[in-house]
Amino acid sequence: MPELGHMSKMKKMSAVLAIAQILCLPAALSQPPLTQDPRAVFQGAENALLNKDYAGAQKGFQEVLRLDPHSAAAYSNLGVVYMRTQRFDSAIRVLLEAKKLAPALPAVDLNLGLAYYHKQEFAKAIPEFSQVLQSQADNYQARYLLGMSYFMEDEYQRALVTLEPLASREQDNLDFLFVQGICYGKLKREKESEKAFDQLVRAGGDTAHLHFLLGKAYVDLYINQHAVTELQKSIALAPKLSFAHYNLGVAYQRLGMLQKAGTEFDQEMTITPQEPWSYENRGEVCLDLGQTDMAIKFYREALARRAQLPKSLAGLGKAYLRKGETAQSIRYLKEAIAIEPEIGSYRYQLGQAYLKAGRRAEANEEMARAEKLQAEAREKQALQLSGKMPSPEVPESKP
């Protein structure tokens, strides 16, 4: 799990755990003249769903839709089947159909938000959870997941506004306290951040997970020496805890201890070999050490595990620029920008590549874009720290 500001959402997920209830809808069917009663078929499918016979439930709800294509309940419950069998793209497709037919059903909005949440498409989950709260202001699950979604999108002020009404009931929830402490810290509300982390320690005890969460929080807040201390404690208690070595590597990397960082990333690769993040950061370390060919190797390992990693693509662009291979550099930097067009450093590197390739007009254009994006990023950060970002458009509740 990596740093917070410019980091992948997947990497944040290991520290934000949400237990989601998937809601089913009762039958609510239109009734054209049919030779077979769709209500009976629906009841059979519903019984199969309750008994966790997902193949039978899927077949039943699909048959209902064949008989009655306007059944919002069948679409919705088919979405539940897909969610429980981890087919989130299919779930989203049928839940959107349910929403077209019944746009005012909170259960559909909540399940659609959950499907986006599981896919880590938090920007899409936010309006769905917000819609639930507009009609059910006391829906605890929707508020919790909305706050977590804002956090995953680095919207710290909105996350706090959304989550603060839940704080009194979440004083033993380590993940909630972790998020709350980071949000306060990011907004420079140091006393409240310290209070949240003190409660995290009281609730968590002397465990590997507790020290990991504290270390991860310090990484996210760039308090790197404290992060090293906590993550070392976590690893001493649980040497194979996922992402502990990764985060320790990030802290070492920021402290300029590149050899130690590389060792931690190497160790993480043996624990979570399927994850691309340690390969990506190992590539950065190699680049900083002047080991350009090794950097290319690690960036390619990261991309083999996840093809659309803008940071790895930009790293390849930077590495090839150092090797004087400007065509390759331009190619990978343009791929990174296609995914994350608002990152000024990618534009700056592309401008450098164009300049080296003798394409001065394009270089000047990219440099100007880079400067504008960096200025906008500084302005946005200042607004976040001042607490002047607009509040989420959801009603408050007092659970």
Phi, psi and omega in degrees: 000125188260189182293162192274314191307295181243083185217158180289145179292327178304322185286337176283335189299329183293345178251000179233102185249125180234126177270117189250133174266130180261125188264137176258152178252143172288166182296137175209086194248144168285160189229076169288162179294119184228154178280338179240138184282114180294337179294321179294319178296318179299316181299319178296318179295320180296319177297319178297319179297316179298328180268010178062026172269081189288328177295316178294320179295316179300313180299319182293313181293327176294324177292321176303316182291331175293321180282324183221087184295354182254020181274103177296323181296321179293316176301315183297313182288332172296323175299321176299316178303312181296321180294318182289343176253019172064026177256076192287328177297317178295322178299314180299318182300312184281330177293325174296324175295318178299320182292325176299320183280329182220079188288352185246028181258111181301327181297323178292315179300317181295315180294323177295318175300318179297319179297315176297321180299314179296329177277000181063029174262072191291326178298327177280331179290326186304309181295331179291312178295323178299320179297320177300314183292335178293329179255340180225080187298338182261015179286104187296315183297317180297318179296315181301310183290328175296315178299317179294324178294318175301317179300316181294337177265011179064024177265076191292321179296314180294322177300315180296314180302320182287319187272336186303324177297343181266353192301321184296335181263359185240026184287350175248006181268105186297322181292321177297314181295323176301310181295316181299316180297319179293317180300312178300316181297318179296331180266011177062029174262073193298318183296318179290325176297315179297320179297318179296318180288327174298318177293325176301317179294316180297320182284329188268332182072187183272073182238161178299320182296318179298312180295327176296313181298318177297315179298318178296320178297317179295324175299313182296330180264006177063028173264077199288324181291320175297322178300317179301314182300311183291319182289327174297320177297318180298315182291326177298325180276329182214085187299338183250023178293126183301134174075356177292312178296322179301309182295324175297321176298320178298316180298314178299319181300316180292329180279001179080012180266073193291323179296316177296321178300313180301320179298318180293319178296320177300318180295319180297325179301329179283339182266317179234067185295341181279346183269142185274347195294319180292324176297318181297312180289329176296324175298319178299316180298314179299319179297318179293332179273002180080014181264074190296315182295321177294323178300314179301318179301313183289322176299321179292325175297318178298314182291334176293334180270333175207115193290328188255064177254102185299325181294321178288320177297317178294325177298318175298318179300318180292319180296315180293330175297320177296328179279356180081011180266079190292327180297316178295319180300312181298319180302309185288324178294322177294325176295318178297317181293327178298330180274316181232080186290348185263008181269111185298325183294328177294318179297320180297314179296321178296320176300319178297320179295316177300318181299317181291333179275001179081016181258073192294320182299315178293324178298313181298320180297315180292323178297319179295319177297318180300314181298318179296315181296320180294323177295318179296321179296319178296320180294318179296318179297320179297320179295318179298316182292331180281348182076017184265004177295146182297147179285154178295146182275066176224149179289152175279155176220162179233081183292000000 
